[in-house]
Amino acid sequence: METIKKSYLINSDIDSVWDCLTNPEQMNKWGAQPSNFDLKVGGDFNMWGDYLTGRVTDFANNEFLEEDWTVDGMSEPSKVRFELAKEGDTTTVKLVHSNVPDGQRQELDYGWDEYYLGQIRDYLESKDQSHTLFKR
């Protein structure tokens, strides 16, 4: 098993970043549609239909979010932790994705940039947030 560690600086307030991580309406707008998210410990979520499914294991609003996370084809969940920090008018998101199956690190690392946190950053930093950004 492998671990992915990444950091993203997003030119947006921490409330908006948190909303993009936990609010299905915002998730659908940045490109994870269709999605559902039940923000409570033990709450289930899915994105891109059932391509990505998981369960919230712990969180503190606007501080951190921990999830069991399964991408289609994984035999057991991996672990994802987002840590958010406000830095002036920007937000830093630190990601730790552990228990990544051997051989899937490169694909998942790419996916964080192109389809997930990179998409959130692009969406929040765009001037017109009324449209959906979707690269998939």
TORLUMKOL-583686 format. One record per residue (C-alpha): residue number from 0; residue in one letter; chain; x, y negated, z. Coordinates in pm, whole numbers, plus 32768, in hexadecimal, padded with zeros to 4 digits. Each point is the difference from the previous one (the first is absolute). Example, Ala and Ser with C-alpha at 12.3 -4.5 7.8 and 13.67 -1.06 7.14 Angstrom:
// residues 2
<0 'A' 'A' <84CE 81C2 830C>>
<1 'S' 'A' <8089 7EA8 7FBE>>
END
This chain:
// residues 136
<0 'M' 'A' <8000 8000 8000>>
<1 'E' 'A' <8072 7E9E 7FB4>>
<2 'T' 'A' <7FB8 7E9D 8078>>
<3 'I' 'A' <7FC3 7EC2 7F36>>
<4 'K' 'A' <8045 7EAF 80A5>>
<5 'K' 'A' <7FA5 7EBD 7F51>>
<6 'S' 'A' <7FC2 7E95 8055>>
<7 'Y' 'A' <7F21 7F0B 7F45>>
<8 'L' 'A' <7FF0 7E88 8028>>
<9 'I' 'A' <7EA5 7F8B 7F98>>
<10 'N' 'A' <7FB5 7E8F 7FD2>>
<11 'S' 'A' <7EB2 8013 80B4>>
<12 'D' 'A' <7F78 7FEC 8161>>
<13 'I' 'A' <8002 8134 80DE>>
<14 'D' 'A' <7E81 8013 8012>>
<15 'S' 'A' <7FE7 8024 7E86>>
<16 'V' 'A' <810F 810B 7FF4>>
<17 'W' 'A' <7F55 80C4 8116>>
<18 'D' 'A' <7EB5 7FE0 7F48>>
<19 'C' 'A' <809D 8094 7EC5>>
<20 'L' 'A' <807C 812A 80C9>>
<21 'T' 'A' <7EBA 8049 80B6>>
<22 'N' 'A' <7ED1 7F66 7F52>>
<23 'P' 'A' <7F72 80D0 7EE0>>
<24 'E' 'A' <7F75 7EC9 7F54>>
<25 'Q' 'A' <815E 7F6A 7FEE>>
<26 'M' 'A' <809F 8150 7FB1>>
<27 'N' 'A' <7F1D 801E 7ED1>>
<28 'K' 'A' <8064 7EA2 7F8F>>
<29 'W' 'A' <8176 8041 8006>>
<30 'G' 'A' <7FD7 8147 7F46>>
<31 'A' 'A' <7FBC 812A 80E5>>
<32 'Q' 'A' <7E9B 802F 7F82>>
<33 'P' 'A' <7F34 80BA 8054>>
<34 'S' 'A' <8065 7FF7 816D>>
<35 'N' 'A' <7F6D 802D 815A>>
<36 'F' 'A' <80A4 7FB0 814D>>
<37 'D' 'A' <7F80 8038 8161>>
<38 'L' 'A' <80DF 7F2B 80E1>>
<39 'K' 'A' <8000 80C4 8145>>
<40 'V' 'A' <80E6 8106 8092>>
<41 'G' 'A' <7F8F 8141 7F57>>
<42 'G' 'A' <7F58 7F3D 7EE7>>
<43 'D' 'A' <801F 8091 7EA4>>
<44 'F' 'A' <805E 7F48 7EC3>>
<45 'N' 'A' <802A 8042 7E90>>
<46 'M' 'A' <8087 7F38 7EDB>>
<47 'W' 'A' <7FED 802E 7E88>>
<48 'G' 'A' <7EE1 80ED 8041>>
<49 'D' 'A' <8099 8128 80B3>>
<50 'Y' 'A' <815F 7FDE 7F6C>>
<51 'L' 'A' <8074 7F78 8152>>
<52 'T' 'A' <7F51 806A 8140>>
<53 'G' 'A' <8057 7FDA 816B>>
<54 'R' 'A' <7FAC 7FB3 8164>>
<55 'V' 'A' <8054 7ED7 80DF>>
<56 'T' 'A' <80D3 807C 8125>>
<57 'D' 'A' <8047 7EB4 80B1>>
<58 'F' 'A' <7FEF 7E89 7FC4>>
<59 'A' 'A' <8006 7EA5 8097>>
<60 'N' 'A' <7F56 7EF5 7F2D>>
<61 'N' 'A' <80F9 7F30 7F39>>
<62 'E' 'A' <8125 80B6 80A5>>
<63 'F' 'A' <801B 8169 7F8C>>
<64 'L' 'A' <7F3F 8117 7F58>>
<65 'E' 'A' <8058 8172 800F>>
<66 'E' 'A' <7F62 8104 7F20>>
<67 'D' 'A' <800E 816D 7FA2>>
<68 'W' 'A' <8015 7FE6 7E88>>
<69 'T' 'A' <7FCB 8106 7EF0>>
<70 'V' 'A' <8032 7FCB 7E8E>>
<71 'D' 'A' <7F56 80F5 7F14>>
<72 'G' 'A' <80D6 8138 7FF3>>
<73 'M' 'A' <80A4 7FE1 8158>>
<74 'S' 'A' <7FD9 8133 80DA>>
<75 'E' 'A' <8017 7F3F 8149>>
<76 'P' 'A' <7FDD 7E91 8060>>
<77 'S' 'A' <8121 7F10 8008>>
<78 'K' 'A' <8012 7EE4 80FD>>
<79 'V' 'A' <7FE8 7E90 7FA3>>
<80 'R' 'A' <803F 7ED8 80E6>>
<81 'F' 'A' <7FD3 7E95 7F9B>>
<82 'E' 'A' <808D 7EF4 80E8>>
<83 'L' 'A' <7F95 7E99 7FBE>>
<84 'A' 'A' <80AF 7EC5 8074>>
<85 'K' 'A' <7FA2 7E96 7FBF>>
<86 'E' 'A' <8120 7F27 7F89>>
<87 'G' 'A' <7F83 7E9F 7FC6>>
<88 'D' 'A' <7F0F 800C 7EDA>>
<89 'T' 'A' <8072 815B 7F9D>>
<90 'T' 'A' <7FD5 8160 8081>>
<91 'T' 'A' <8104 8112 800F>>
<92 'V' 'A' <7F83 8163 7FDF>>
<93 'K' 'A' <80EF 8111 806B>>
<94 'L' 'A' <7FA6 8159 7F83>>
<95 'V' 'A' <8077 814E 8083>>
<96 'H' 'A' <7F7B 812B 7F3E>>
<97 'S' 'A' <807A 8141 80A3>>
<98 'N' 'A' <7FC7 8172 7FCA>>
<99 'V' 'A' <8018 7FC5 7E88>>
<100 'P' 'A' <8015 8151 7F51>>
<101 'D' 'A' <814E 8053 7F61>>
<102 'G' 'A' <8001 7F9D 7E95>>
<103 'Q' 'A' <7EED 7EF8 8022>>
<104 'R' 'A' <80CD 7EE3 8092>>
<105 'Q' 'A' <8049 7F52 7EB5>>
<106 'E' 'A' <7E97 800E 7F88>>
<107 'L' 'A' <7F73 7F80 814A>>
<108 'D' 'A' <810B 7EF3 8021>>
<109 'Y' 'A' <7FA1 7F83 7EA5>>
<110 'G' 'A' <7E8E 8011 8059>>
<111 'W' 'A' <802C 7F18 812B>>
<112 'D' 'A' <808E 7EF2 7F1B>>
<113 'E' 'A' <7F21 802F 7ED1>>
<114 'Y' 'A' <7EB0 806D 808D>>
<115 'Y' 'A' <7FE8 7FAB 8171>>
<116 'L' 'A' <80C7 7EF8 80BF>>
<117 'G' 'A' <8081 7F66 7EBE>>
<118 'Q' 'A' <7E97 7FE5 7F89>>
<119 'I' 'A' <7F95 7F62 8149>>
<120 'R' 'A' <811B 7F02 7FE2>>
<121 'D' 'A' <7FA7 7FB1 7E96>>
<122 'Y' 'A' <7E8F 7FDF 8054>>
<123 'L' 'A' <8033 7F1B 812C>>
<124 'E' 'A' <8102 7F2A 7F50>>
<125 'S' 'A' <7F2C 7FD0 7EC7>>
<126 'K' 'A' <7F44 7EB8 7FE8>>
<127 'D' 'A' <7EBA 80A8 7F94>>
<128 'Q' 'A' <7FA1 8117 80F1>>
<129 'S' 'A' <7EA8 8030 7F66>>
<130 'H' 'A' <807F 8103 7F0A>>
<131 'T' 'A' <8081 815D 803D>>
<132 'L' 'A' <816B 8052 7FC2>>
<133 'F' 'A' <801D 8168 7F99>>
<134 'K' 'A' <8130 809A 7F5B>>
<135 'R' 'A' <7FAD 816F 8022>>
END
